[in-house]
Amino acid sequence: MSDSSHAARSITFEAISELKSEGYRTARIAGSYRLFDLIAWKGTEILFVVVRRTRTAAITGYADVVRDLSGFVQEKSVPGTVQFWLYRSNSWFRYLILPGGALPVKGRTA
């Protein structure tokens, strides 16, 4: 296992822990062609979460990912809310994915 895959897996488990602390149940999605890293649910609320770790990049460094996710939201292909989580400088930066882009929902904005 490479250091980068270990770090990616580690940050996914950090996100699961964060979601569980907020009362969500979670399922991790595996596979190289997955669109989302996690699905979380609490009652009737469903979250589809993409998790990334970076040392320097802001969300603008993930414009292609945000564009692709926004397309799914616009097409109403996902039966829930889509979020993009960016872990940087020991902080989570969460974004709600909308048909036209991303909106910060918790924590500092990058």
Secondary structure, DSSP 8 states (H G I E B T S, - for coil): --HHHHHHHHHHHHHHHHHHHTT-EEEE--STT-S-SEEEEETTEEEEEEEEE-SS--GGGGHHHHHHHHHHHHTT-SSSEEEEEEEETTEEEEEEEETTEEEEEES---
